[in-house]
Amino acid sequence: MKELWRDVIGYEGEYMVSNKGRVMSLKDPNKPKILKTFMNRKGYIRINLLKNGKMKQVFVHRLVAEAFIGEICNGMTVNHIDGNKANNNVSNLEIVTQSENALHSCYVLGNGIRPVYMLDKDTFEVLREFPSIILASKEMRIDDGAIYKVCSNQRNFAGGYSWVFKDEYNAETIKKKKEKLKTKFQSSKKRVCKIDPKTMKVLAVYDGIREAERINGISTIKHCVSGRVKTAGGYVWKYAQ
């Protein structure tokens, strides 16, 4: 495949990314420079980009997808087709929903056939063992993508239970699940402000995300306070100081 280069979205004229996953700096127009990348703990390739004096770490696979495939809308993610997170060739990338990404890992990459434990959501004690996520999903009538997300620590529960891959069931894994649940509980108790996006005036204050979502009938407030989206239901939402 011939290597093609395009501007990095949001950094036009400063950086370019290729369809093979390489990133070039144009800071010195006379000497374009291929930048070094690094791998994070989860195996994804990241890179540091500088703009307006501020350094930002970004995922290379997202740069490639945005430049050669298209916009990554809210709720969408970039999937590595062959499961190799370091292979950022555009032919190995696709923009999918979170659920499609989970199902791809489950069925295509084989994570769905790994034995899993169903755990009590409060004590995290093993209640049952299943030969695979697929069989657990069929017997318990719980979405397989949801079970996979719990096993991969992307969510807390599925069908009222916690889940973990059998070969990952250990004290450290359970500790991480408990800490994540504790953090979520604490954040749900923080007071939340409803803010007019034009005037930035506080319109109301609620005793937590759940209360704000229930009263306003908006289910995406949690995404706004976490910074994933700018507004929810036409308002800005922030934790009270």
C-alpha positions as CSV (number, residue, x, y, z in Angstrom):
1,M,0.0,0.0,0.0
2,K,1.3,3.4,-1.0
3,E,1.8,5.7,2.0
4,L,-0.5,8.7,1.9
5,W,-0.4,11.8,4.1
6,R,-3.2,14.0,5.4
7,D,-3.5,16.8,7.9
8,V,-4.2,15.8,11.5
9,I,-7.7,17.1,12.2
10,G,-7.5,20.1,14.5
11,Y,-3.8,20.5,13.8
12,E,-3.9,21.5,10.2
13,G,-0.6,22.8,8.9
14,E,1.2,21.6,12.0
15,Y,1.0,17.8,11.9
16,M,0.2,15.2,9.3
17,V,-0.7,11.5,9.7
18,S,-0.3,8.7,7.1
19,N,-2.6,5.8,6.2
20,K,0.1,3.6,7.7
21,G,-0.1,5.2,11.2
22,R,2.9,7.4,11.1
23,V,2.8,11.0,12.3
24,M,4.9,13.9,10.9
25,S,5.6,17.3,12.5
26,L,5.6,20.3,10.2
27,K,6.9,22.7,12.9
28,D,10.0,23.2,10.8
29,P,8.7,23.5,7.2
30,N,12.2,22.8,5.8
31,K,12.7,19.6,7.9
32,P,9.5,17.6,8.3
33,K,10.0,15.1,11.1
34,I,8.5,11.7,11.8
35,L,7.6,11.6,15.5
36,K,8.2,8.9,18.0
37,T,5.2,7.2,19.5
38,F,4.8,5.2,22.7
39,M,2.6,2.4,23.8
40,N,0.3,2.7,26.9
41,R,-0.4,-0.1,29.3
42,K,-3.4,-1.3,27.3
43,G,-1.3,-1.7,24.1
44,Y,-2.6,1.4,22.3
45,I,-0.1,3.7,20.5
46,R,-0.1,7.3,21.6
47,I,1.7,10.4,20.7
48,N,2.3,13.9,22.0
49,L,1.1,16.9,20.0
50,L,1.7,20.5,20.8
51,K,-0.7,23.4,20.1
52,N,-0.8,26.9,21.5
53,G,1.9,25.9,24.0
54,K,-0.1,23.0,25.4
55,M,1.0,19.4,25.0
56,K,-1.7,16.8,24.5
57,Q,-1.5,13.0,24.3
58,V,-3.7,11.5,21.6
59,F,-4.3,8.0,20.2
60,V,-2.7,7.4,16.8
61,H,-5.6,5.1,15.6
62,R,-8.1,8.0,16.2
63,L,-5.9,10.4,14.2
64,V,-5.8,7.9,11.3
65,A,-9.5,7.2,11.4
66,E,-10.5,10.9,11.5
67,A,-8.1,11.8,8.6
68,F,-8.9,8.8,6.3
69,I,-12.3,7.4,7.3
70,G,-14.3,10.3,8.8
71,E,-15.7,12.0,11.9
72,I,-15.9,10.0,15.1
73,C,-19.2,11.1,16.5
74,N,-20.3,10.8,20.1
75,G,-21.0,7.2,21.1
76,M,-18.7,5.9,18.4
77,T,-15.2,4.4,18.7
78,V,-12.4,3.1,16.5
79,N,-12.1,-0.7,16.3
80,H,-8.9,-2.6,15.4
81,I,-10.2,-5.3,13.0
82,D,-7.4,-7.8,13.6
83,G,-7.3,-7.2,17.4
84,N,-3.7,-5.8,17.2
85,K,-4.0,-2.4,18.9
86,A,-0.6,-1.4,17.5
87,N,-1.6,-2.0,13.9
88,N,-2.9,1.5,13.0
89,N,-3.0,1.0,9.2
90,V,-6.2,2.5,7.9
91,S,-7.2,-0.9,6.4
92,N,-7.2,-2.3,9.9
93,L,-9.5,0.4,11.4
94,E,-13.2,1.0,11.3
95,I,-15.6,3.4,13.1
96,V,-18.2,1.5,15.1
97,T,-20.5,1.8,18.1
98,Q,-19.4,0.8,21.5
99,S,-21.6,-2.3,21.3
100,E,-20.3,-3.3,17.9
101,N,-16.7,-3.0,19.3
102,A,-17.6,-5.2,22.3
103,L,-19.2,-7.8,20.0
104,H,-16.3,-7.8,17.7
105,S,-14.0,-8.6,20.6
106,C,-16.4,-11.2,21.8
107,Y,-17.1,-13.1,18.6
108,V,-14.4,-12.3,16.1
109,L,-11.4,-12.1,18.4
110,G,-12.5,-15.1,20.5
111,N,-13.0,-13.4,23.9
112,G,-16.5,-14.7,23.8
113,I,-15.3,-18.3,24.2
114,R,-13.3,-17.6,27.4
115,P,-14.8,-19.1,30.6
116,V,-16.4,-16.4,32.8
117,Y,-17.6,-16.1,36.4
118,M,-20.9,-14.5,37.3
119,L,-20.3,-12.6,40.6
120,D,-22.5,-11.3,43.3
121,K,-22.7,-7.5,42.7
122,D,-22.2,-6.7,46.4
123,T,-19.7,-9.3,47.7
124,F,-18.1,-10.2,44.3
125,E,-18.3,-13.9,45.3
126,V,-18.5,-16.4,42.5
127,L,-22.1,-17.5,41.9
128,R,-21.7,-19.5,38.7
129,E,-19.2,-20.4,36.0
130,F,-20.0,-20.4,32.3
131,P,-17.8,-21.9,29.5
132,S,-18.1,-18.6,27.6
133,I,-19.8,-15.2,27.4
134,I,-21.9,-16.5,24.6
135,L,-23.4,-19.4,26.6
136,A,-23.8,-17.1,29.7
137,S,-25.7,-14.7,27.6
138,K,-28.1,-17.3,26.2
139,E,-28.8,-19.0,29.5
140,M,-29.1,-15.8,31.6
141,R,-30.8,-13.8,28.8
142,I,-28.3,-10.9,29.3
143,D,-26.8,-9.0,26.4
144,D,-23.5,-10.6,25.5
145,G,-21.9,-7.2,24.8
146,A,-22.9,-6.0,28.2
147,I,-21.3,-9.0,29.9
148,Y,-18.1,-8.4,27.9
149,K,-18.0,-4.8,28.9
150,V,-18.1,-5.8,32.6
151,C,-15.4,-8.4,32.1
152,S,-13.2,-5.8,30.4
153,N,-14.0,-3.2,33.2
154,Q,-15.9,-0.8,30.9
155,R,-19.0,-1.0,33.1
156,N,-20.0,-2.3,36.5
157,F,-22.9,-4.7,36.1
158,A,-24.8,-6.6,33.5
159,G,-28.2,-8.2,34.4
160,G,-27.7,-7.3,38.0
161,Y,-24.4,-9.2,38.3
162,S,-20.7,-8.5,38.1
163,W,-18.7,-10.6,35.6
164,V,-15.0,-11.5,35.2
165,F,-13.0,-13.8,32.9
166,K,-12.1,-16.9,34.8
167,D,-8.4,-16.6,34.1
168,E,-8.5,-13.0,35.4
169,Y,-10.3,-13.7,38.7
170,N,-7.9,-12.7,41.4
171,A,-7.6,-10.3,44.4
172,E,-6.2,-7.5,42.2
173,T,-9.1,-7.7,39.7
174,I,-11.7,-7.6,42.4
175,K,-10.0,-4.7,44.1
176,K,-10.1,-2.7,40.8
177,K,-13.8,-3.5,40.4
178,K,-14.6,-2.4,44.0
179,E,-12.6,0.8,43.5
180,K,-14.4,1.7,40.3
181,L,-17.7,1.1,41.9
182,K,-16.8,3.2,44.9
183,T,-15.6,6.1,42.6
184,K,-18.9,5.9,40.7
185,F,-20.9,6.0,43.9
186,Q,-19.0,9.0,45.2
187,S,-19.4,10.9,42.0
188,S,-23.1,10.2,41.9
189,K,-23.4,12.0,45.3
190,K,-21.6,15.1,44.2
191,R,-23.8,18.2,43.7
192,V,-24.4,19.0,40.1
193,C,-25.1,22.4,38.5
194,K,-27.4,23.0,35.5
195,I,-25.9,25.9,33.5
196,D,-27.2,28.1,30.7
197,P,-24.7,27.5,27.8
198,K,-25.0,31.1,26.6
199,T,-24.8,33.1,29.8
200,M,-23.0,30.3,31.9
201,K,-25.4,31.2,34.7
202,V,-26.3,28.5,37.1
203,L,-30.0,27.7,36.7
204,A,-30.3,24.9,39.3
205,V,-28.3,22.7,41.6
206,Y,-29.0,19.0,42.3
207,D,-27.8,16.6,45.0
208,G,-26.3,14.2,42.4
209,I,-26.2,13.1,38.8
210,R,-29.1,10.6,39.3
211,E,-31.3,13.3,40.8
212,A,-30.5,15.7,37.9
213,E,-31.1,13.1,35.3
214,R,-34.4,12.0,36.9
215,I,-35.9,15.4,37.4
216,N,-34.8,16.7,33.9
217,G,-35.4,13.5,32.0
218,I,-31.9,13.7,30.5
219,S,-29.9,10.5,30.6
220,T,-26.6,11.9,29.3
221,I,-25.8,14.4,32.1
222,K,-23.1,12.0,33.4
223,H,-21.3,12.3,30.0
224,C,-21.4,16.1,30.2
225,V,-19.9,16.4,33.7
226,S,-17.2,13.9,32.7
227,G,-16.2,15.9,29.7
228,R,-17.3,13.4,27.0
229,V,-19.8,15.8,25.6
230,K,-20.2,19.6,25.9
231,T,-23.9,19.7,26.6
232,A,-26.7,17.5,27.6
233,G,-30.4,18.4,26.9
234,G,-29.2,21.8,25.8
235,Y,-27.5,22.7,29.0
236,V,-24.0,22.6,30.4
237,W,-23.5,20.4,33.5
238,K,-20.7,20.7,36.0
239,Y,-20.0,19.5,39.5
240,A,-20.6,22.2,42.1
241,Q,-17.5,23.7,43.6
